[in-house]
């Protein structure tokens, strides 16, 4: 086990601090890692929604990644918002130059407030250029439905999508079930080379869910970088996020979807 894994987050910036790079840095730090960052986009957003997005030039994104990875011994990479085809290709090129054992990709397509963050053609580039280089991909229900090509409406559909996507791209998939209409439990479906695993959490009634996907993917990357096996890393990260949601349930930060409490311990 590594006491202080170095994790590089490649993602967009959220000035309100609840999602994106800001959430990643908090989660990586809270889970015992050292956080480095390469920014792909500057967003104008808060807890109520996204008002504007300015993508960083792909060359600059690539140079940020190169600057970090040519100097720091990066143990894991988390990829979040990419936005454009050119940015996706720049990231893929740097991962070829600086291969790393663990890459966790959160295929960010829309925000918690349902604002679009990624151009449609960039999703296709993500599938062809980034997924094959990933150790784990973590889509939510809407994203997994888009990637699998059918609407996911049940845990059985989640199982089907996870297996289909794993076989297509050759990496593990974690289909997150938080947005699925269900009872008081939430089921996440992990499909790795050994098959399917269901991870069940008690559903928390709260609007403070801004940055949940960012937090989960970056915490998984941190636990993988520290040396935990995939299934244990995912289960540990899911428990961490659940506790961060519980701890944030009574917070009043902003007027929309509030953030998690990353440093709840």
Protein Blocks (a to p, Z undefined) as FASTA:
>chain_A
ZZbdcddddddddfkopgmjllmmmmmmmnopacddddfbdcdddfkbcfbdcdddfklm
mmmmmmmmmmbccfbdcdddeopamlmmmmmmmmmmmgcfbdcddddfbdfkopafbdfk
lmmmmmmmmmmmpfbdcddfklmmmmnopacfbfklmmmmmmmmmmmnopacdddfklpc
cdfbdcdddddfkbccdddddddddfblghklmmmmmmmmmmmmnopafklmmmmmmmmm
mmmmmmmmmpcedjbdcdddfblZZ
